[in-house]
Amino acid sequence: MKNSSAMSSTASDQEQLGIGKPQVNPFMKRGKSLVSKVSRISDLKESISASVEALGGFERIIDEGEKILVKPNFNTADPPPASSDPDFVKAVIELLYEHGAGKVILGESSTFSGCTRRVFEETGMTDKAGDAEIVFFEEGEYRKITTGGRFLKKVSIPDSSLKIDKLVNVSCIKTHQYATFTLSLKNAVGFMKRNERLISLHTRRLEEKIADLNLIVHPVVTIMDGRKCFISGGPACGELREPGVILASGDRVAIDVEAIKIMQGYKGSSLTRDPWRYKQVTQAVQLGLGSRNEEEYTVIE
């Protein structure tokens, strides 16, 4: 009998399971990953569209009628950049439908001590989801699968997240008191079952486990709201700055490195290392999740 506890998968099943489908980065030029950076934002939706168009356009990642899962960052109901801006997420949903998506699912699970349904209501995300189907992961069934990682070997993820065609990652830019920062790689943690986040994830090797988790999470694009950021503190509150940019990329490592550089550009930032030496990044590079160095990606401004 099915319930909300993790369901087992056979070894052969596990090899096929993941959130989205593994694929070659759709946004590359001359063998390099592309990261777009849009500033001078006036119309939010047009600027988000421009960030993806600079890479090559939504037509490279969406086929007519596909089921697209949008994963925002609503860890808490605190205002951006602690959580996603509902207007930003709304604009992404509308753009996906306009470019051929058959169905958009907005899925999330907030911090292990909170209620995602309440977070969505308090932030206004429920009212602004439009035609998207809202899925609160903790209210559904989970399935335990293997990651293939070294530090996080098995994880329970929402059964609903396995039944999609494409994943679009919508993340914020902020520092994090335990994980150092929350960007595109860290956004995958919302897929984990809550008790596993508390016990399996945060006890030790948190940053390396975040990278391991991304072995089974395959976004076709990350769209990052960098209009505001935290340069220290986080994730719920921190020292606020306003870079006023939107980033997009099919390369999670490259976009995270660029976001780290943005936070480091402000005096008083808690991020003082070479971006490539942070554990989230170094482990992601070792796992082949994106660019390995500065020479392997290009920034389009």
C-alpha positions in Angstrom: 0.0 0.0 0.0 1.4 3.4 -1.0 1.9 6.2 1.5 4.0 9.3 1.9 7.1 7.4 3.0 9.8 6.7 0.5 9.1 3.9 -1.9 11.9 1.5 -3.1 13.1 1.1 -6.7 14.8 -1.8 -8.3 18.4 -1.3 -9.4 17.4 -1.2 -13.0 14.7 1.4 -12.3 17.2 3.5 -10.3 19.5 3.8 -13.3 16.7 5.5 -15.3 15.3 7.8 -12.6 16.0 11.4 -12.2 14.4 14.8 -12.2 14.4 15.8 -15.9 16.5 14.0 -18.5 20.3 14.1 -18.7 21.4 15.9 -21.8 24.1 18.0 -23.5 24.0 21.6 -22.5 21.7 23.2 -25.1 23.3 26.6 -24.8 26.9 26.5 -26.1 28.9 28.3 -28.7 32.3 27.2 -30.1 32.5 24.5 -27.5 31.9 26.9 -24.5 29.0 27.1 -22.2 27.1 30.4 -22.3 26.0 32.5 -19.3 23.9 35.5 -20.0 23.8 38.6 -17.8 21.0 41.1 -18.3 21.0 44.5 -16.5 19.1 47.8 -16.8 15.9 45.9 -16.1 12.7 47.8 -16.8 10.1 45.2 -17.8 10.7 42.1 -15.8 9.2 39.6 -18.2 11.0 41.1 -21.2 14.3 41.0 -19.3 13.8 37.3 -18.3 13.0 36.5 -21.9 16.1 38.4 -23.0 18.3 36.4 -20.7 17.2 33.2 -22.4 17.2 34.6 -25.9 20.8 35.7 -25.5 21.7 32.0 -25.0 19.7 30.8 -28.0 16.1 31.0 -27.0 13.4 28.9 -25.4 12.9 27.0 -28.6 16.1 25.1 -27.9 14.8 23.7 -24.7 11.0 23.3 -25.1 9.1 21.0 -27.5 5.5 21.6 -28.1 3.2 20.1 -25.5 5.9 19.2 -23.0 5.3 19.0 -19.2 7.7 21.5 -17.6 8.6 21.5 -13.9 9.6 24.9 -12.5 11.6 24.7 -9.3 11.8 28.1 -7.4 13.4 28.8 -4.0 10.7 29.2 -1.3 12.7 27.9 1.7 10.7 30.4 3.8 8.2 33.2 3.3 10.9 35.9 3.9 11.2 38.5 1.1 13.6 38.2 -1.8 16.4 37.2 -2.1 15.6 35.0 0.9 12.8 33.5 -1.2 11.9 33.8 -4.9 9.9 36.8 -6.1 6.5 35.5 -7.1 6.4 38.0 -10.0 9.6 36.6 -11.3 8.3 33.1 -11.1 5.0 34.1 -12.7 6.9 35.7 -15.6 8.9 32.4 -16.2 5.6 30.4 -16.1 4.0 32.7 -18.7 7.1 32.5 -21.0 7.1 28.7 -20.9 3.5 28.6 -21.9 4.0 31.2 -24.7 6.9 29.0 -26.1 4.9 25.8 -26.3 4.8 24.1 -22.9 1.7 21.9 -22.7 1.7 22.0 -18.9 3.8 23.9 -16.3 4.1 22.5 -12.8 5.3 24.7 -10.0 6.9 22.4 -7.4 8.6 23.1 -4.1 9.1 22.0 -0.5 10.1 24.6 2.0 12.5 24.2 5.0 12.0 21.1 7.0 10.2 23.0 9.8 7.8 24.9 7.6 4.7 24.4 5.5 5.1 25.0 1.8 1.4 25.6 1.2 1.5 28.3 3.9 4.7 29.8 2.5 3.1 30.1 -1.0 0.0 31.8 0.5 2.0 34.2 2.6 4.3 35.3 -0.3 1.4 35.5 -2.8 2.8 32.8 -5.0 -0.4 30.8 -4.9 -2.3 33.7 -6.4 0.3 34.4 -9.0 0.9 30.9 -10.3 -1.6 31.4 -13.0 -2.2 28.3 -15.2 0.6 26.4 -13.5 -0.3 23.4 -11.4 1.1 23.8 -7.9 2.6 20.8 -6.2 3.7 20.8 -2.6 6.2 18.0 -2.6 5.9 17.1 1.1 2.2 16.4 0.6 2.8 13.6 -1.9 4.7 10.3 -2.2 8.5 10.0 -2.3 10.7 7.4 -4.0 14.2 6.5 -2.8 16.8 6.2 -5.5 20.6 6.0 -5.8 22.5 9.1 -6.9 25.8 7.6 -7.9 27.5 10.1 -5.7 30.3 9.6 -3.1 28.8 11.5 -0.1 25.1 11.3 -0.7 24.4 7.8 -2.0 20.7 7.5 -1.7 17.9 10.1 -1.5 14.1 10.2 -1.5 12.7 12.6 -4.0 9.1 13.4 -4.9 7.4 10.9 -7.2 5.7 13.8 -9.0 9.1 15.2 -10.0 9.9 12.1 -11.9 6.9 12.4 -14.2 8.1 15.5 -16.2 9.7 16.2 -19.5 11.9 19.1 -18.6 13.1 21.0 -15.4 13.6 24.8 -15.3 15.6 25.9 -12.3 14.6 29.4 -10.9 17.0 30.4 -8.2 18.1 33.4 -6.1 21.6 34.7 -5.2 22.4 34.6 -1.5 24.9 33.4 1.0 24.0 30.6 3.4 25.3 30.2 7.0 25.8 26.4 6.6 26.2 25.7 2.8 28.2 29.0 2.2 25.8 30.0 -0.6 22.5 29.1 -2.2 22.5 29.3 -6.0 21.5 26.9 -8.7 23.2 23.7 -7.3 21.8 24.3 -3.8 18.3 24.9 -5.2 18.0 21.1 -5.8 17.8 20.5 -2.0 14.1 21.3 -2.1 13.5 18.0 -3.9 14.8 16.0 -0.9 12.5 14.5 1.7 12.5 16.7 4.8 13.8 14.3 7.4 16.6 13.4 5.1 17.6 17.0 4.7 17.9 17.3 8.5 19.7 14.0 9.1 21.4 12.8 5.9 22.3 16.1 4.4 23.2 18.6 7.1 25.1 16.3 9.5 28.4 16.5 7.6 29.9 17.1 4.1 26.9 19.3 3.3 28.4 21.1 0.3 29.7 17.9 -1.3 26.3 16.2 -0.8 24.6 19.1 -2.6 26.8 18.4 -5.6 26.1 14.7 -5.4 22.3 15.4 -5.3 22.7 17.2 -8.6 23.6 13.9 -10.3 19.9 13.1 -10.4 18.6 16.7 -11.0 18.9 17.8 -14.7 17.6 21.3 -15.5 17.6 22.4 -19.1 18.2 26.0 -17.9 18.8 27.9 -14.7 17.2 31.4 -14.6 18.6 33.4 -11.7 17.1 36.5 -10.1 20.0 38.6 -9.2 18.2 41.9 -8.7 18.9 41.5 -5.0 21.4 39.3 -3.1 22.8 38.6 0.3 26.5 39.0 0.7 26.6 37.5 4.2 24.2 35.7 6.4 21.3 33.8 4.8 19.4 32.0 3.9 16.4 33.7 5.6 18.0 37.0 6.3 21.3 38.6 5.5 23.3 41.7 4.4 21.4 43.0 1.4 22.8 44.4 -1.8 21.1 45.1 -5.2 23.1 44.0 -8.2 20.1 44.5 -10.5 20.9 41.6 -12.9 19.3 38.5 -14.3 21.5 35.5 -15.2 20.7 32.4 -17.3 22.6 29.4 -18.4 22.4 25.7 -19.1 25.6 25.2 -17.0 25.0 25.1 -13.3 28.6 25.4 -12.4 29.3 28.4 -14.6 26.3 30.3 -13.5 27.1 29.6 -9.8 30.7 30.9 -10.3 29.4 34.1 -11.9 26.9 34.6 -9.0 29.7 34.1 -6.5 31.7 36.8 -8.3 28.7 39.2 -8.0 28.5 38.7 -4.3 32.2 39.0 -3.9 32.1 42.4 -5.7 30.7 44.0 -2.6 32.8 45.1 0.4 32.0 43.0 3.4 31.1 39.9 1.5 31.6 36.7 3.4 32.8 35.0 0.3 36.6 35.6 0.0 38.0 32.5 -1.7 38.5 31.8 -5.4 35.0 30.8 -6.5 36.4 27.5 -7.9 37.7 26.5 -4.5 34.4 26.3 -2.7 33.3 22.7 -2.0 30.0 22.9 -3.8 31.8 23.9 -7.0 34.9 21.7 -6.7 32.7 18.6 -6.1 30.4 19.6 -9.0 33.4 19.9 -11.3 34.7 16.5 -10.2 31.3 15.0 -11.0 31.2 16.6 -14.5 28.2 18.8 -13.8 29.5 21.8 -15.7 32.5 23.9 -16.7 35.8 23.0 -15.1 37.4 26.5 -15.3 37.0 30.0 -16.6 38.1 29.0 -20.1 35.1 26.7 -20.6 32.4 29.3 -20.5 31.6 32.7 -22.0 29.6 35.5 -20.4 27.2 37.4 -22.6 26.2 40.8 -21.3 
